[in-house]
Amino acid sequence: MALGTGMSIKVHHSIIHGFEKESKKDVGNVQKTKVLLDSDAQHVKSLVHGVAALFGRRGNSQDWGRFGNDGRQGPFPARFDAFIANAADGANFLDMSHTILDEVTGLANKQQWATGGNVLCALYEFVEDIEPEAPPLPDDGPGDVVVASEPDWQGHVGELFLLVAMVKQKSGLSLDKNLVPIGISEVDMSKLHQAALIHVNEYHKVKALPPPEEGEDDLHDRIYLSFVAQRANRSSTYFVNALGCVIGLTPAQATKKLFTAVDAFFTERKEIQKYRREAKELLAKHLQDAAVENRVVTIDRLHEVLIRAVPEELGAHVADITEYLNDVKRKVPASFQPSTRALARFANVVLNGEGYQVRFERTLLGKDANSDFHYNKEQKTLTIRNLGKSLTDKLDGVLAGD
């Protein structure tokens, strides 16, 4: 299964379980599958590829997090930890998938609005793409796979992932009586109701970190999984809780990540580079208003905020900012409460004196002599360094009387 970036997905283990439940009713029949799928089958690979590709797309923004450790996380985190110690064992994977199904159905039964479906569990890895094109689907299925566009996969060969997702047959997936995929006519982004993706390599890295110092800001994010859910669906939280997932970023960390990512987004694109400062000012204003009103900031709303920083004819260069911010490299969460303390670090400094006004980014100010804006408290001076040519030419012109 080609990913378009010199990598392919190799599915190591996969299985689909099912359960019946109507809204406001108890869980009915539970189909706990006892045999793993043929992970080399094209329909299986297509299904895993299609669902994994939806993470971070507009409408399926990811919340980044980790497993909880407050005693309410349930048995799955410990079961996952035991599984990855011997991930090659299919029986080990099967047993873990049964734990997942038990937890999902158990909590679904307590959530009156929850409905049944099929629970896909898959362990897959990024491998080098040895085939230029994916092999065609057999023509005995109901249709071809439809994916809106090839995702921009980010990662490295050897990265391992555990995918758990609720999929509905009505979204284009056809299963036989043993819950084996026999055809995929469409992978519809709007039908990814609940899903979680555990980055196994990141899990190992975080697990190896020393515990954070008590009373100190943690220098590490300690996040290694993401999850998506249909926000209009009040029943979505039970799925995340069943896997023991919690939000892993503090408001301060999320706020800092957002400013850093927006700065990088505009810096990397030459066509809109000069609008970087205006974009950050709009962002600061948006977050300050949200903090004052005690509102949550959502990543989907940021596009319409930041597109106002550029002329209309350059709006296309901001079209993908939501996906950029929410991807695996930037990890800005789908929603968060902004931190007023972190905001103060990024807000502009405005100095009004006798006959002058100076406005600059807070990050440029420092007491070090090499700072762009060097403040010397004893001498009561503010020295501006590293002026660009346009500024020095303008100052030279002013002094020359031009």
Residue pairs with C-beta under 8 A, 6 or more apart in sequence:
1 8
1 9
1 45
1 46
1 49
1 134
2 8
2 129
2 131
2 132
2 133
2 134
3 9
3 49
3 126
3 129
3 150
3 151
3 153
4 150
4 151
4 152
4 153
5 152
5 153
6 128
6 129
7 126
7 127
7 128
7 129
7 153
7 155
7 157
8 126
8 127
8 128
8 129
8 130
8 131
9 45
9 48
9 49
9 52
9 124
9 125
9 126
9 127
10 124
10 125
10 126
10 127
11 39
11 40
11 44
11 45
11 48
11 122
11 123
11 124
12 39
12 87
12 88
12 93
12 123
12 124
12 125
13 36
13 39
13 90
13 93
13 94
13 121
13 122
13 123
14 36
14 37
14 39
14 44
14 48
14 120
14 121
14 122
14 123
14 124
15 33
15 35
15 36
15 37
15 93
15 94
15 97
15 120
15 121
15 122
16 33
16 37
16 118
16 119
16 120
16 121
16 167
16 175
16 179
16 180
16 181
17 30
17 31
17 32
17 33
17 97
17 98
17 100
17 101
17 118
17 119
17 121
17 179
18 30
18 31
18 33
18 116
18 117
18 118
18 119
18 175
18 179
19 27
19 28
19 29
19 30
19 31
19 101
19 104
19 105
19 108
19 116
19 117
19 119
20 27
20 28
20 29
20 30
20 116
21 27
21 28
21 108
21 109
21 114
21 115
21 116
22 28
22 115
22 116
23 112
23 113
23 114
23 115
23 235
24 112
24 113
26 109
27 105
27 108
27 109
27 116
28 116
30 101
30 105
31 179
32 98
32 101
33 97
33 178
33 179
34 94
35 178
36 90
36 93
36 94
37 44
37 180
37 181
38 44
39 45
39 122
41 181
42 135
42 137
42 138
43 137
43 141
43 181
43 182
43 183
43 184
44 181
46 137
46 145
46 181
46 184
46 187
47 120
47 167
47 173
47 181
47 184
47 187
48 120
48 122
48 124
48 163
49 147
50 145
50 147
50 184
50 187
51 120
51 163
51 165
51 167
51 187
51 192
51 195
52 124
52 161
52 163
52 197
53 147
53 151
53 187
54 60
54 187
54 189
54 192
54 195
54 228
55 62
55 195
55 197
55 226
55 228
56 62
56 226
56 323
56 326
56 327
56 328
57 148
57 151
57 189
57 323
58 300
58 322
58 323
59 189
59 190
59 300
60 189
60 192
60 228
61 228
61 298
61 299
61 300
61 322
61 326
61 334
62 197
62 226
62 227
62 228
62 326
62 333
62 334
63 226
63 227
63 228
63 247
63 333
63 334
63 335
64 221
64 223
64 225
64 226
64 247
64 248
64 249
64 331
64 333
65 223
65 225
65 226
65 227
65 245
65 246
65 247
65 248
65 249
66 206
66 222
66 223
66 224
66 225
66 245
66 246
66 248
67 73
67 77
67 80
67 225
67 244
67 245
67 246
68 77
68 244
68 245
68 246
69 77
73 244
73 246
74 103
74 241
74 242
74 243
74 244
75 99
75 103
76 99
76 100
76 103
76 242
76 243
76 244
77 243
77 244
79 95
79 96
79 99
80 96
80 162
80 198
82 92
82 96
83 92
83 93
83 95
83 96
84 200
84 203
84 204
86 92
87 93
87 123
87 160
87 200
93 121
93 123
96 121
97 119
97 121
100 119
100 121
100 164
100 242
100 243
101 119
103 242
103 243
104 119
104 166
104 238
104 239
104 242
106 242
107 114
107 238
107 239
107 241
107 242
108 114
108 116
108 235
108 238
108 239
108 242
110 238
111 235
111 237
111 238
112 235
113 233
113 234
113 235
114 235
114 238
115 235
117 166
117 167
117 168
117 193
118 166
118 167
118 168
118 169
118 173
118 175
118 179
119 164
119 165
119 166
120 163
120 164
120 165
120 166
120 167
121 162
121 163
121 164
122 162
122 163
123 160
123 161
123 162
123 163
124 160
124 161
124 163
125 158
125 159
125 160
125 161
126 153
126 155
126 156
126 157
126 158
126 159
127 157
127 158
128 157
137 144
137 145
137 184
141 174
141 182
141 183
141 184
142 174
142 182
142 183
142 185
143 172
143 183
143 184
143 185
143 186
144 184
144 185
145 184
145 186
145 187
146 172
146 185
146 186
146 187
147 187
148 189
152 327
154 327
154 328
154 329
155 328
158 201
159 199
159 200
159 201
160 200
160 201
161 197
161 198
161 199
161 200
162 197
162 198
162 200
163 195
163 196
163 197
163 198
164 195
164 196
164 197
164 198
164 243
165 192
165 194
165 195
165 196
166 193
166 194
166 195
166 239
167 173
167 191
167 192
168 191
168 193
169 175
170 191
171 186
171 187
171 188
171 191
172 184
172 185
172 186
172 187
172 188
172 191
173 181
173 183
173 184
174 181
174 182
174 183
174 184
174 185
175 181
175 182
176 182
192 228
192 230
193 229
193 230
193 233
193 236
193 239
194 227
194 228
194 229
194 230
194 236
194 239
194 240
195 227
195 228
195 229
196 225
196 226
196 227
196 239
196 240
196 243
196 245
197 225
197 226
197 227
198 224
198 225
199 224
199 225
199 226
199 328
202 223
202 224
203 224
203 225
205 224
206 220
206 222
206 223
206 224
209 220
209 222
212 218
212 219
212 220
212 222
217 252
221 248
221 249
221 253
221 331
222 248
223 248
223 249
223 331
224 248
225 245
225 248
226 328
227 239
227 240
227 243
227 245
228 334
229 236
229 237
229 239
229 240
230 236
247 333
247 336
249 257
249 331
249 333
249 336
250 339
251 336
251 337
251 338
251 339
251 342
252 339
252 341
252 342
254 332
254 333
254 336
254 338
254 339
255 287
255 336
255 338
255 339
255 342
255 343
255 346
256 342
256 345
257 330
257 331
257 332
258 283
258 287
258 297
258 302
258 325
258 332
259 280
259 283
259 346
260 330
261 324
261 325
261 330
261 332
262 279
262 280
262 283
262 306
262 321
262 325
263 276
263 280
264 330
265 321
265 324
265 325
266 272
266 273
266 275
266 276
266 279
266 309
267 273
267 276
269 317
271 314
271 317
272 309
272 310
272 314
272 317
272 318
275 309
275 310
275 314
277 361
278 309
279 306
279 309
279 310
280 346
280 361
281 348
282 305
282 306
282 308
282 309
283 302
283 305
283 306
284 343
284 346
284 347
284 348
286 297
286 302
286 305
287 297
287 338
287 343
288 338
288 340
288 343
288 347
289 295
290 296
290 297
290 338
291 337
291 338
291 339
291 340
291 343
294 337
296 335
296 336
296 337
297 335
297 336
297 337
297 338
298 334
298 335
299 322
299 325
299 326
299 332
299 333
299 334
299 335
300 322
300 334
302 321
302 322
302 325
303 318
303 319
303 321
303 322
306 318
306 321
307 315
307 318
307 321
309 318
310 317
310 318
324 330
325 332
326 332
326 333
326 334
344 362
345 362
345 363
346 361
346 362
346 363
347 362
348 359
348 360
348 361
348 362
349 358
349 359
349 360
349 361
349 362
349 365
350 357
350 358
350 359
351 357
351 358
351 359
351 382
358 382
360 372
360 373
364 371
364 372
364 373
365 371
365 372
365 373
365 375
366 372
366 373
366 374
366 375
367 374
367 375
367 376
367 377
368 374
370 385
371 385
372 384
372 385
372 386
373 382
373 383
373 384
373 385
374 382
374 383
374 384
374 385
375 381
375 382
376 382
376 383
387 395
